[in-house]
């Protein structure tokens, strides 16, 4: 999934026109970047394991 998202971020795809006032390739790269950030955050939150230290932060 990471490889697919990173490959989609590279602005070499032949996308023509304008989306939301931006060149289509830039809007596509921006959208994929936001999707990649969301995916990375989701994976991190799902996989993160706390050490179970109930003593609080180290002094």
Phi and psi restraints in degrees (range 20) as a CNS / XPLOR table:
assign (resid 1 and name C) (resid 2 and name N)
       (resid 2 and name CA) (resid 2 and name C) 1.0 -62.6 20.0 2
assign (resid 2 and name N) (resid 2 and name CA)
       (resid 2 and name C) (resid 3 and name N) 1.0 -42.6 20.0 2
assign (resid 2 and name C) (resid 3 and name N)
       (resid 3 and name CA) (resid 3 and name C) 1.0 -62.9 20.0 2
assign (resid 3 and name N) (resid 3 and name CA)
       (resid 3 and name C) (resid 4 and name N) 1.0 -41.9 20.0 2
assign (resid 3 and name C) (resid 4 and name N)
       (resid 4 and name CA) (resid 4 and name C) 1.0 -62.6 20.0 2
assign (resid 4 and name N) (resid 4 and name CA)
       (resid 4 and name C) (resid 5 and name N) 1.0 -45.4 20.0 2
assign (resid 4 and name C) (resid 5 and name N)
       (resid 5 and name CA) (resid 5 and name C) 1.0 -66.1 20.0 2
assign (resid 5 and name N) (resid 5 and name CA)
       (resid 5 and name C) (resid 6 and name N) 1.0 -40.9 20.0 2
assign (resid 5 and name C) (resid 6 and name N)
       (resid 6 and name CA) (resid 6 and name C) 1.0 -67.4 20.0 2
assign (resid 6 and name N) (resid 6 and name CA)
       (resid 6 and name C) (resid 7 and name N) 1.0 -40.5 20.0 2
assign (resid 6 and name C) (resid 7 and name N)
       (resid 7 and name CA) (resid 7 and name C) 1.0 -63.9 20.0 2
assign (resid 7 and name N) (resid 7 and name CA)
       (resid 7 and name C) (resid 8 and name N) 1.0 -35.0 20.0 2
assign (resid 7 and name C) (resid 8 and name N)
       (resid 8 and name CA) (resid 8 and name C) 1.0 -72.7 20.0 2
assign (resid 8 and name N) (resid 8 and name CA)
       (resid 8 and name C) (resid 9 and name N) 1.0 -24.4 20.0 2
assign (resid 8 and name C) (resid 9 and name N)
       (resid 9 and name CA) (resid 9 and name C) 1.0 -73.2 20.0 2
assign (resid 9 and name N) (resid 9 and name CA)
       (resid 9 and name C) (resid 10 and name N) 1.0 -25.7 20.0 2
assign (resid 9 and name C) (resid 10 and name N)
       (resid 10 and name CA) (resid 10 and name C) 1.0 -69.1 20.0 2
assign (resid 10 and name N) (resid 10 and name CA)
       (resid 10 and name C) (resid 11 and name N) 1.0 124.1 20.0 2
assign (resid 10 and name C) (resid 11 and name N)
       (resid 11 and name CA) (resid 11 and name C) 1.0 -80.4 20.0 2
assign (resid 11 and name N) (resid 11 and name CA)
       (resid 11 and name C) (resid 12 and name N) 1.0 57.7 20.0 2
assign (resid 11 and name C) (resid 12 and name N)
       (resid 12 and name CA) (resid 12 and name C) 1.0 -113.4 20.0 2
assign (resid 12 and name N) (resid 12 and name CA)
       (resid 12 and name C) (resid 13 and name N) 1.0 -1.7 20.0 2
assign (resid 12 and name C) (resid 13 and name N)
       (resid 13 and name CA) (resid 13 and name C) 1.0 -75.9 20.0 2
assign (resid 13 and name N) (resid 13 and name CA)
       (resid 13 and name C) (resid 14 and name N) 1.0 138.5 20.0 2
assign (resid 13 and name C) (resid 14 and name N)
       (resid 14 and name CA) (resid 14 and name C) 1.0 -77.9 20.0 2
assign (resid 14 and name N) (resid 14 and name CA)
       (resid 14 and name C) (resid 15 and name N) 1.0 75.8 20.0 2
assign (resid 14 and name C) (resid 15 and name N)
       (resid 15 and name CA) (resid 15 and name C) 1.0 -107.1 20.0 2
assign (resid 15 and name N) (resid 15 and name CA)
       (resid 15 and name C) (resid 16 and name N) 1.0 123.3 20.0 2
assign (resid 15 and name C) (resid 16 and name N)
       (resid 16 and name CA) (resid 16 and name C) 1.0 -105.5 20.0 2
assign (resid 16 and name N) (resid 16 and name CA)
       (resid 16 and name C) (resid 17 and name N) 1.0 159.1 20.0 2
assign (resid 16 and name C) (resid 17 and name N)
       (resid 17 and name CA) (resid 17 and name C) 1.0 98.8 20.0 2
assign (resid 17 and name N) (resid 17 and name CA)
       (resid 17 and name C) (resid 18 and name N) 1.0 -168.4 20.0 2
assign (resid 17 and name C) (resid 18 and name N)
       (resid 18 and name CA) (resid 18 and name C) 1.0 -129.8 20.0 2
assign (resid 18 and name N) (resid 18 and name CA)
       (resid 18 and name C) (resid 19 and name N) 1.0 137.0 20.0 2
assign (resid 18 and name C) (resid 19 and name N)
       (resid 19 and name CA) (resid 19 and name C) 1.0 -123.2 20.0 2
assign (resid 19 and name N) (resid 19 and name CA)
       (resid 19 and name C) (resid 20 and name N) 1.0 125.8 20.0 2
assign (resid 19 and name C) (resid 20 and name N)
       (resid 20 and name CA) (resid 20 and name C) 1.0 54.2 20.0 2
assign (resid 20 and name N) (resid 20 and name CA)
       (resid 20 and name C) (resid 21 and name N) 1.0 34.3 20.0 2
assign (resid 20 and name C) (resid 21 and name N)
       (resid 21 and name CA) (resid 21 and name C) 1.0 81.7 20.0 2
assign (resid 21 and name N) (resid 21 and name CA)
       (resid 21 and name C) (resid 22 and name N) 1.0 4.1 20.0 2
assign (resid 21 and name C) (resid 22 and name N)
       (resid 22 and name CA) (resid 22 and name C) 1.0 -114.7 20.0 2
assign (resid 22 and name N) (resid 22 and name CA)
       (resid 22 and name C) (resid 23 and name N) 1.0 155.0 20.0 2
assign (resid 22 and name C) (resid 23 and name N)
       (resid 23 and name CA) (resid 23 and name C) 1.0 -56.6 20.0 2
assign (resid 23 and name N) (resid 23 and name CA)
       (resid 23 and name C) (resid 24 and name N) 1.0 143.3 20.0 2
assign (resid 23 and name C) (resid 24 and name N)
       (resid 24 and name CA) (resid 24 and name C) 1.0 -58.0 20.0 2
assign (resid 24 and name N) (resid 24 and name CA)
       (resid 24 and name C) (resid 25 and name N) 1.0 -38.8 20.0 2
assign (resid 24 and name C) (resid 25 and name N)
       (resid 25 and name CA) (resid 25 and name C) 1.0 -64.6 20.0 2
assign (resid 25 and name N) (resid 25 and name CA)
       (resid 25 and name C) (resid 26 and name N) 1.0 -36.1 20.0 2
assign (resid 25 and name C) (resid 26 and name N)
       (resid 26 and name CA) (resid 26 and name C) 1.0 -71.8 20.0 2
assign (resid 26 and name N) (resid 26 and name CA)
       (resid 26 and name C) (resid 27 and name N) 1.0 -41.9 20.0 2
assign (resid 26 and name C) (resid 27 and name N)
       (resid 27 and name CA) (resid 27 and name C) 1.0 -65.1 20.0 2
assign (resid 27 and name N) (resid 27 and name CA)
       (resid 27 and name C) (resid 28 and name N) 1.0 -38.0 20.0 2
assign (resid 27 and name C) (resid 28 and name N)
       (resid 28 and name CA) (resid 28 and name C) 1.0 -65.7 20.0 2
assign (resid 28 and name N) (resid 28 and name CA)
       (resid 28 and name C) (resid 29 and name N) 1.0 -46.0 20.0 2
assign (resid 28 and name C) (resid 29 and name N)
       (resid 29 and name CA) (resid 29 and name C) 1.0 -63.1 20.0 2
assign (resid 29 and name N) (resid 29 and name CA)
       (resid 29 and name C) (resid 30 and name N) 1.0 -39.2 20.0 2
assign (resid 29 and name C) (resid 30 and name N)
       (resid 30 and name CA) (resid 30 and name C) 1.0 -65.6 20.0 2
assign (resid 30 and name N) (resid 30 and name CA)
       (resid 30 and name C) (resid 31 and name N) 1.0 -44.2 20.0 2
assign (resid 30 and name C) (resid 31 and name N)
       (resid 31 and name CA) (resid 31 and name C) 1.0 -62.8 20.0 2
assign (resid 31 and name N) (resid 31 and name CA)
       (resid 31 and name C) (resid 32 and name N) 1.0 -41.4 20.0 2
assign (resid 31 and name C) (resid 32 and name N)
       (resid 32 and name CA) (resid 32 and name C) 1.0 -67.2 20.0 2
assign (resid 32 and name N) (resid 32 and name CA)
       (resid 32 and name C) (resid 33 and name N) 1.0 -36.2 20.0 2
assign (resid 32 and name C) (resid 33 and name N)
       (resid 33 and name CA) (resid 33 and name C) 1.0 -63.0 20.0 2
assign (resid 33 and name N) (resid 33 and name CA)
       (resid 33 and name C) (resid 34 and name N) 1.0 -42.7 20.0 2
assign (resid 33 and name C) (resid 34 and name N)
       (resid 34 and name CA) (resid 34 and name C) 1.0 -65.2 20.0 2
assign (resid 34 and name N) (resid 34 and name CA)
       (resid 34 and name C) (resid 35 and name N) 1.0 -41.1 20.0 2
assign (resid 34 and name C) (resid 35 and name N)
       (resid 35 and name CA) (resid 35 and name C) 1.0 -64.2 20.0 2
assign (resid 35 and name N) (resid 35 and name CA)
       (resid 35 and name C) (resid 36 and name N) 1.0 -40.6 20.0 2
assign (resid 35 and name C) (resid 36 and name N)
       (resid 36 and name CA) (resid 36 and name C) 1.0 -64.6 20.0 2
assign (resid 36 and name N) (resid 36 and name CA)
       (resid 36 and name C) (resid 37 and name N) 1.0 -41.2 20.0 2
assign (resid 36 and name C) (resid 37 and name N)
       (resid 37 and name CA) (resid 37 and name C) 1.0 -62.7 20.0 2
assign (resid 37 and name N) (resid 37 and name CA)
       (resid 37 and name C) (resid 38 and name N) 1.0 -43.2 20.0 2
assign (resid 37 and name C) (resid 38 and name N)
       (resid 38 and name CA) (resid 38 and name C) 1.0 -63.8 20.0 2
assign (resid 38 and name N) (resid 38 and name CA)
       (resid 38 and name C) (resid 39 and name N) 1.0 -41.1 20.0 2
assign (resid 38 and name C) (resid 39 and name N)
       (resid 39 and name CA) (resid 39 and name C) 1.0 -65.3 20.0 2
assign (resid 39 and name N) (resid 39 and name CA)
       (resid 39 and name C) (resid 40 and name N) 1.0 -42.8 20.0 2
assign (resid 39 and name C) (resid 40 and name N)
       (resid 40 and name CA) (resid 40 and name C) 1.0 -64.3 20.0 2
assign (resid 40 and name N) (resid 40 and name CA)
       (resid 40 and name C) (resid 41 and name N) 1.0 -41.2 20.0 2
assign (resid 40 and name C) (resid 41 and name N)
       (resid 41 and name CA) (resid 41 and name C) 1.0 -64.1 20.0 2
assign (resid 41 and name N) (resid 41 and name CA)
       (resid 41 and name C) (resid 42 and name N) 1.0 -42.3 20.0 2
assign (resid 41 and name C) (resid 42 and name N)
       (resid 42 and name CA) (resid 42 and name C) 1.0 -63.1 20.0 2
assign (resid 42 and name N) (resid 42 and name CA)
       (resid 42 and name C) (resid 43 and name N) 1.0 -45.6 20.0 2
assign (resid 42 and name C) (resid 43 and name N)
       (resid 43 and name CA) (resid 43 and name C) 1.0 -62.4 20.0 2
assign (resid 43 and name N) (resid 43 and name CA)
       (resid 43 and name C) (resid 44 and name N) 1.0 -42.3 20.0 2
assign (resid 43 and name C) (resid 44 and name N)
       (resid 44 and name CA) (resid 44 and name C) 1.0 -64.0 20.0 2
assign (resid 44 and name N) (resid 44 and name CA)
       (resid 44 and name C) (resid 45 and name N) 1.0 -44.7 20.0 2
assign (resid 44 and name C) (resid 45 and name N)
       (resid 45 and name CA) (resid 45 and name C) 1.0 -67.9 20.0 2
assign (resid 45 and name N) (resid 45 and name CA)
       (resid 45 and name C) (resid 46 and name N) 1.0 -34.1 20.0 2
assign (resid 45 and name C) (resid 46 and name N)
       (resid 46 and name CA) (resid 46 and name C) 1.0 -74.9 20.0 2
assign (resid 46 and name N) (resid 46 and name CA)
       (resid 46 and name C) (resid 47 and name N) 1.0 -33.6 20.0 2
assign (resid 46 and name C) (resid 47 and name N)
       (resid 47 and name CA) (resid 47 and name C) 1.0 -97.0 20.0 2
assign (resid 47 and name N) (resid 47 and name CA)
       (resid 47 and name C) (resid 48 and name N) 1.0 -12.7 20.0 2
assign (resid 47 and name C) (resid 48 and name N)
       (resid 48 and name CA) (resid 48 and name C) 1.0 -66.8 20.0 2
assign (resid 48 and name N) (resid 48 and name CA)
       (resid 48 and name C) (resid 49 and name N) 1.0 128.9 20.0 2
assign (resid 48 and name C) (resid 49 and name N)
       (resid 49 and name CA) (resid 49 and name C) 1.0 -118.6 20.0 2
assign (resid 49 and name N) (resid 49 and name CA)
       (resid 49 and name C) (resid 50 and name N) 1.0 121.9 20.0 2
assign (resid 49 and name C) (resid 50 and name N)
       (resid 50 and name CA) (resid 50 and name C) 1.0 -77.0 20.0 2
assign (resid 50 and name N) (resid 50 and name CA)
       (resid 50 and name C) (resid 51 and name N) 1.0 147.8 20.0 2
assign (resid 50 and name C) (resid 51 and name N)
       (resid 51 and name CA) (resid 51 and name C) 1.0 -67.9 20.0 2
assign (resid 51 and name N) (resid 51 and name CA)
       (resid 51 and name C) (resid 52 and name N) 1.0 -13.9 20.0 2
assign (resid 51 and name C) (resid 52 and name N)
       (resid 52 and name CA) (resid 52 and name C) 1.0 80.7 20.0 2
assign (resid 52 and name N) (resid 52 and name CA)
       (resid 52 and name C) (resid 53 and name N) 1.0 18.0 20.0 2
assign (resid 52 and name C) (resid 53 and name N)
       (resid 53 and name CA) (resid 53 and name C) 1.0 -78.3 20.0 2
assign (resid 53 and name N) (resid 53 and name CA)
       (resid 53 and name C) (resid 54 and name N) 1.0 107.8 20.0 2
assign (resid 53 and name C) (resid 54 and name N)
       (resid 54 and name CA) (resid 54 and name C) 1.0 -90.9 20.0 2
assign (resid 54 and name N) (resid 54 and name CA)
       (resid 54 and name C) (resid 55 and name N) 1.0 6.1 20.0 2
assign (resid 54 and name C) (resid 55 and name N)
       (resid 55 and name CA) (resid 55 and name C) 1.0 -81.9 20.0 2
assign (resid 55 and name N) (resid 55 and name CA)
       (resid 55 and name C) (resid 56 and name N) 1.0 -8.5 20.0 2
assign (resid 55 and name C) (resid 56 and name N)
       (resid 56 and name CA) (resid 56 and name C) 1.0 94.3 20.0 2
assign (resid 56 and name N) (resid 56 and name CA)
       (resid 56 and name C) (resid 57 and name N) 1.0 -174.7 20.0 2
assign (resid 56 and name C) (resid 57 and name N)
       (resid 57 and name CA) (resid 57 and name C) 1.0 -69.3 20.0 2
assign (resid 57 and name N) (resid 57 and name CA)
       (resid 57 and name C) (resid 58 and name N) 1.0 151.0 20.0 2
assign (resid 57 and name C) (resid 58 and name N)
       (resid 58 and name CA) (resid 58 and name C) 1.0 -68.9 20.0 2
assign (resid 58 and name N) (resid 58 and name CA)
       (resid 58 and name C) (resid 59 and name N) 1.0 139.9 20.0 2
